[in-house]
Amino acid sequence: MRRRRATPSSVVDAGVQFQCPCTLHYPVAYVVEQLKSARGARSIKTCAAEIGVSFQYLAKVLAGKMPPGDRMLESIGMRECGEKRYEKIP
């Protein structure tokens, strides 16, 4: 079962703007750098197998062509918070 994504902070519902409960957000570039450092000297295929994703998908994320998925984010202790905003899991 997929978890529902948080409502983006730009959405206004019944006159009240959504306030994100997170205190610190990270851009996609920071998340990609964390994935690269977590990969270390391992090959893309080995790292992708440990995470549970295809190596093609991991390569596209590391190249910045696709956003990271839930499994990738969980592997580095992060989660998505809204649209293209990420936070560290406490």
C-alpha positions in Angstrom: 0.0 0.0 0.0 1.4 3.4 -1.0 1.2 6.2 1.5 -0.5 9.3 0.5 1.6 12.3 -0.3 1.4 15.3 1.9 -0.6 18.3 0.6 1.8 20.8 -1.0 2.2 24.0 1.0 0.9 26.1 -2.0 -2.6 24.5 -1.8 -5.2 26.6 -0.2 -8.2 24.7 1.3 -11.3 26.5 2.5 -9.3 29.7 2.9 -6.7 28.2 5.1 -3.2 27.6 3.7 -1.6 24.3 4.5 1.3 24.6 6.9 3.9 21.9 6.6 4.7 20.4 10.0 8.4 19.9 9.1 11.0 22.2 10.5 13.8 21.7 7.9 13.5 20.9 4.2 16.1 19.7 1.8 16.2 20.1 -2.0 16.5 17.2 -4.4 20.2 18.0 -5.0 20.9 17.4 -1.3 19.0 14.1 -1.4 21.0 12.9 -4.5 24.3 13.8 -2.8 23.2 11.7 0.2 22.4 8.8 -2.1 25.8 9.1 -3.8 27.7 9.2 -0.5 25.6 6.2 0.8 26.6 4.3 -2.4 30.3 4.8 -1.7 32.6 2.5 -3.7 29.9 -0.1 -4.5 28.6 -0.6 -8.0 25.3 0.8 -9.0 23.9 -2.8 -9.5 25.0 -3.8 -6.0 23.6 -0.7 -4.4 20.3 -0.9 -6.3 19.9 -4.6 -5.2 20.4 -3.6 -1.6 17.8 -0.9 -1.8 15.4 -3.0 -3.8 15.2 -0.9 -7.0 16.4 -1.5 -10.6 19.9 -0.2 -11.4 18.6 1.8 -14.3 16.2 3.7 -12.0 19.0 4.3 -9.5 21.3 5.6 -12.3 18.5 8.0 -13.5 18.0 9.3 -10.0 21.8 9.8 -9.4 21.9 11.7 -12.8 19.1 14.0 -11.7 16.7 12.8 -14.4 14.1 11.3 -12.0 13.1 12.1 -8.4 13.9 9.5 -5.7 11.2 7.1 -4.6 10.1 6.0 -1.2 12.5 3.0 -1.0 15.5 5.2 -1.9 14.5 7.8 0.6 14.0 5.3 3.4 17.5 3.8 2.7 19.1 7.1 3.6 16.7 7.9 6.4 14.6 10.5 4.7 11.0 10.9 3.4 9.1 13.1 1.0 7.3 16.0 2.5 5.0 17.7 -0.1 6.1 18.3 -3.6 9.9 17.8 -4.1 10.6 18.7 -0.5 12.3 16.2 1.8 13.0 15.9 5.5 15.1 13.6 7.7 13.2 11.0 9.6 13.5 11.6 13.3 
